[in-house]
Amino acid sequence: MENMFSLKDRIAVITGASRGIGEAIAHAFAENGAHCVLVSRKIEGLEGVVADIKKAGGSAEAIACNVGDIDQIDSLVAKIKEKFGKLDIIVNNAATNPYFGPMDGIDEVRWDKTFAVNLKGPFFLIQRSIDLLAASGKASVINVSSINGKRPAPMQGTYSITKAALISMTQGLAKELGSKNIRVNALLPGLTKTKFSAALMENDDIVTEVYKAIPLGRHAVPEEMSGAALYLASDASSFTTGTCLTCDGGALA
Ligand SMILES: NC(=O)c1ccc[n+]([C@@H]2O[C@H](COP(=O)([O-])OP(=O)(O)OC[C@H]3O[C@@H](n4cnc5c(N)ncnc54)[C@H](OP(=O)(O)O)[C@@H]3O)[C@@H](O)[C@H]2O)c1
């Protein structure tokens, strides 16, 4: 019997793959046989990751796409259709958080950007890929939400709203797409050391308080999200859809 975590012959699109959690997931998927299409706004950031994956014996390519722009999503999906004719895995991982502060201070521009990248982009990448995902026969979509989608974080209220909506979107699409053998799940990381969390982690007072609320008493490194993503992407989770897999050191317990 084939290894149930194998991604051999699967095509995986991973957004936000130039660093952090997306990069770690891309390495794990490539190590397990997937061809990884790495996406972020800047091609230069992706090229090093592609080179590292190839050096390790894996298969990957880079496509620049701002997921907050539907025309760019359409162009990404058109390239995948032309080259592969199917899509097995989407990891909607790219996100932004341009505003840190109480919600009553956010302006419309930053509100719209947060929703465009964190919610609209993931939705339309899935919507425009439905025929390609259906052609897989065993497609898996992973929406990278956050524990803040379940418990809004102070000073990150608007970001938290988008992550909560992503969980709702995951559940709704799981119901609608199950008949096409497209599974849709959410991964909810807790505090993970990346560029995204750098501002918070560099503040000793905040981070000490945050660690107190995490039963494991520490932050994660991006590689600690890879096993959960591999589980959700592979046949190991073949009867799992519409769920949230939380990797947070126990913070939500
Ligand atoms: N780190 C944490 O503590 C934590 C906790 C919970 C959830 N998360 C979630 O985990 C995911 C990954 O976060 P991370 O910490 O790994 O962040 P990160 O290290 O800052 O990486 C973000 C990635 O997203 C890309 N990106 C940003 N805006 C984009 C856009 N408009 N279009 C396409 N790509 C874009 C970035 O590349 P470019 O700049 O080249 O576009 C980069 O590859 C996010 O969904 C985040 O909300 C993180």
Ligand as a Chemical Component Dictionary entry (heavy atoms), coordinates in Angstrom:
data_LIG
# 
_chem_comp.id                   LIG 
_chem_comp.type                 NON-POLYMER 
_chem_comp.pdbx_formal_charge   0 
_chem_comp.three_letter_code    LIG 
# 
loop_
_chem_comp_atom.comp_id 
_chem_comp_atom.atom_id 
_chem_comp_atom.alt_atom_id 
_chem_comp_atom.type_symbol 
_chem_comp_atom.charge 
_chem_comp_atom.model_Cartn_x 
_chem_comp_atom.model_Cartn_y 
_chem_comp_atom.model_Cartn_z 
_chem_comp_atom.pdbx_ordinal 
LIG N1  N1  N 0  3.172  33.842 12.162 1  
LIG C1  C1  C 0  2.159  33.665 13.006 2  
LIG O1  O1  O 0  2.312  33.801 14.259 3  
LIG C2  C2  C 0  0.804  33.267 12.466 4  
LIG C3  C3  C 0  -0.190 32.894 13.413 5  
LIG C4  C4  C 0  -1.449 32.528 12.941 6  
LIG C5  C5  C 0  -1.711 32.515 11.585 7  
LIG N2  N2  N 1  -0.731 32.902 10.699 8  
LIG C6  C6  C 0  -1.078 32.868 9.277  9  
LIG O2  O2  O 0  -0.125 32.083 8.581  10 
LIG C7  C7  C 0  -0.026 32.545 7.231  11 
LIG C8  C8  C 0  1.429  32.751 6.852  12 
LIG O3  O3  O 0  1.976  33.721 7.716  13 
LIG P1  P1  P 0  3.548  33.861 7.980  14 
LIG O4  O4  O 0  3.681  34.171 9.413  15 
LIG O5  O5  O -1 4.289  32.718 7.383  16 
LIG O6  O6  O 0  3.831  35.222 7.171  17 
LIG P2  P2  P 0  5.137  35.799 6.425  18 
LIG O7  O7  O 0  6.362  35.083 6.892  19 
LIG O8  O8  O 0  5.063  37.261 6.556  20 
LIG O9  O9  O 0  4.877  35.379 4.896  21 
LIG C9  C9  C 0  3.801  35.954 4.192  22 
LIG C10 C10 C 0  3.842  35.462 2.763  23 
LIG O10 O10 O 0  2.696  35.986 2.066  24 
LIG C11 C11 C 0  3.137  36.647 0.874  25 
LIG N3  N3  N 0  2.182  37.704 0.581  26 
LIG C12 C12 C 0  1.864  38.800 1.328  27 
LIG N4  N4  N 0  0.936  39.533 0.722  28 
LIG C13 C13 C 0  0.623  38.887 -0.444 29 
LIG C14 C14 C 0  -0.266 39.155 -1.508 30 
LIG N5  N5  N 0  -1.057 40.237 -1.523 31 
LIG N6  N6  N 0  -0.313 38.277 -2.550 32 
LIG C15 C15 C 0  0.479  37.187 -2.558 33 
LIG N7  N7  N 0  1.342  36.875 -1.584 34 
LIG C16 C16 C 0  1.413  37.728 -0.530 35 
LIG C17 C17 C 0  4.552  37.122 1.196  36 
LIG O11 O11 O 0  5.368  37.283 0.037  37 
LIG P3  P3  P 0  5.460  38.677 -0.805 38 
LIG O12 O12 O 0  5.784  39.745 0.195  39 
LIG O13 O13 O 0  6.518  38.437 -1.829 40 
LIG O14 O14 O 0  4.134  38.843 -1.453 41 
LIG C18 C18 C 0  5.078  35.910 1.997  42 
LIG O15 O15 O 0  5.450  34.871 1.105  43 
LIG C19 C19 C 0  -0.895 33.799 7.157  44 
LIG O16 O16 O 0  -2.162 33.450 6.635  45 
LIG C20 C20 C 0  -1.031 34.233 8.603  46 
LIG O17 O17 O 0  -2.220 34.954 8.834  47 
LIG C21 C21 C 0  0.514  33.266 11.115 48 
# 
loop_
_chem_comp_bond.comp_id 
_chem_comp_bond.atom_id_1 
_chem_comp_bond.atom_id_2 
_chem_comp_bond.value_order 
_chem_comp_bond.pdbx_ordinal 
LIG N1  C1  SING 1  
LIG C1  O1  DOUB 2  
LIG C1  C2  SING 3  
LIG C2  C3  SING 4  
LIG C2  C21 DOUB 5  
LIG C3  C4  DOUB 6  
LIG C4  C5  SING 7  
LIG C5  N2  DOUB 8  
LIG N2  C6  SING 9  
LIG N2  C21 SING 10 
LIG C6  O2  SING 11 
LIG C6  C20 SING 12 
LIG O2  C7  SING 13 
LIG C7  C8  SING 14 
LIG C7  C19 SING 15 
LIG C8  O3  SING 16 
LIG O3  P1  SING 17 
LIG P1  O4  DOUB 18 
LIG P1  O5  SING 19 
LIG P1  O6  SING 20 
LIG O6  P2  SING 21 
LIG P2  O7  DOUB 22 
LIG P2  O8  SING 23 
LIG P2  O9  SING 24 
LIG O9  C9  SING 25 
LIG C9  C10 SING 26 
LIG C10 O10 SING 27 
LIG C10 C18 SING 28 
LIG O10 C11 SING 29 
LIG C11 N3  SING 30 
LIG C11 C17 SING 31 
LIG N3  C12 SING 32 
LIG N3  C16 SING 33 
LIG C12 N4  DOUB 34 
LIG N4  C13 SING 35 
LIG C13 C14 SING 36 
LIG C13 C16 DOUB 37 
LIG C14 N5  SING 38 
LIG C14 N6  DOUB 39 
LIG N6  C15 SING 40 
LIG C15 N7  DOUB 41 
LIG N7  C16 SING 42 
LIG C17 O11 SING 43 
LIG C17 C18 SING 44 
LIG O11 P3  SING 45 
LIG P3  O12 DOUB 46 
LIG P3  O13 SING 47 
LIG P3  O14 SING 48 
LIG C18 O15 SING 49 
LIG C19 O16 SING 50 
LIG C19 C20 SING 51 
LIG C20 O17 SING 52 
# 
